[in-house]
């Protein structure tokens, strides 16, 4: 009986296509095949096989199988699930899963082996060759050398069929990890958490846990013990550790190697294509058992994935914003479900979503207590900029400037921290401190460069920039707040002309190498003042750092971004956590125009639970995640009229659905990007609504014209 193979191609096509399977090849789901597509031949993956009954149209035949390791069924299922979740073409998700195969496979080595045939004419030279060949396949030249004969003797035996060429695949394995090596000494809190995780893993099946503990509480040791439990329980088990940034991978790789006596595979954009192919193949064959990587490692073809760790789970870098849009933390949970694996989310400042999942019992909640006798918590003070304003055109208050001078004089280090996410600053009145907010959402309005308007990033509501403050009527009092880090560096140089000052941002640090070097210089005291964006706010230990200055705590609070308050809290908690060590008390000065804001009050009191409770209450009242669901539709195109017309068509095609609200179209906050105008719709839905079904139905009812691009962002993080 002929078979029909449904083949998914790694292309932006709406679905997988049916082909006739070749009679000769034994196909399985997950196999790589070559399929005709119009005049082209394209590589794809078999996602389904069935008998060719009831086929009433001619099907084209597959051209053959490609000899790469097959995608495991669970990986195929994950690819299809991820595409459905993201409202993307399934081929786009497949392309991610096949990324490791872009480089050519290493060529197998050609070796010579004895066939067992006796030569017609035996000579002493030939006898020596056969003796040497008895040890197993060898390279021809090595065999001739071992036997002390010329290449001609070996060739003669090859021609006669006494020897034959064999192909030896290049070894793609990795050294096996040894979970029996002794782990780190755990304190009682760590031991308890590691025990719960080990029990979860031994019980088998999908389970999720939130590993929640302040910086220095030893989360890494705990999740490495969970990895040890998984590896020890099953000789084929595989473990994936996801990290938000390449800069953190070396550190974790070293810890894994120390714990298990073997280096894990590394997976991120900095890994060379041939190396990636090696990792991809070894993961698919099961010979690589631990992978440490960035978010795209989630699409690797694991054979027997038993544990996924998402370290720094709150980090926004897990959200992939271009191309195939996904959040690696959320997809990690989904993949663990499909694999029947355990997933551990670790953070010092967990996301509201994860805390909510833990509170409602979906995740086990493992809280680690802080270590004893270590760093004292820094002294945190809010600097009210209304009472203690910087000089005109400057950003450092006299209080912070004085503290920096004292710190420098004492031979200690300062970190100036500025969360410069997004491009547009907050607008406020210098006379009365009034922040410009949107009437319907209370989101801060941000100034737009292209349109000279103040725009709410959440709903798109906008107004021309007024000449007078709407609150106190002062004229020309509205200013945009928020310098860039380079501008701050200038001010620090002016303040401390002798000090060594460095900027840590994505402009000055472009890769893991650069980040490591800057961190090393800071750690070894070669820098007096570091001016940093969020890049420096995590994972590093600077023993001589005693002052953290948060230059503009307000910038993140209501930037029109749903998670702005949460992100600000996380970044500030981590940045202030940097200051001070056992023998040097640290302090943190937080500049703000809104010291009464609950986020800043919670931070000053170092009361995370109070912050989360306040934030959760606001989100629940507004039906926002995790209490509701959000999606953004970004529509872009080069021609304003065509774009307007399509947006009207899209607005008219909104499906009727209970529990769903659609806002827009509005100018997207970044209204013009690379010559393309952008409009945005925002969808809010109740939790019980099938948001993906709503979105795909909507999109199907108004297909964009050729020049217009429609992008769906489920659970948006960036509101730009
Ligand atoms: Zn005012």
Boltz pocket constraint, residues with backbone or C-beta under 6 A from the ligand:
constraints:
  - pocket:
      binder: B
      contacts: [[A, 429], [A, 430], [A, 431], [A, 432], [A, 433], [A, 434], [A, 469], [A, 470], [A, 471], [A, 472], [A, 473], [A, 474], [A, 477]]
      max_distance: 6.0
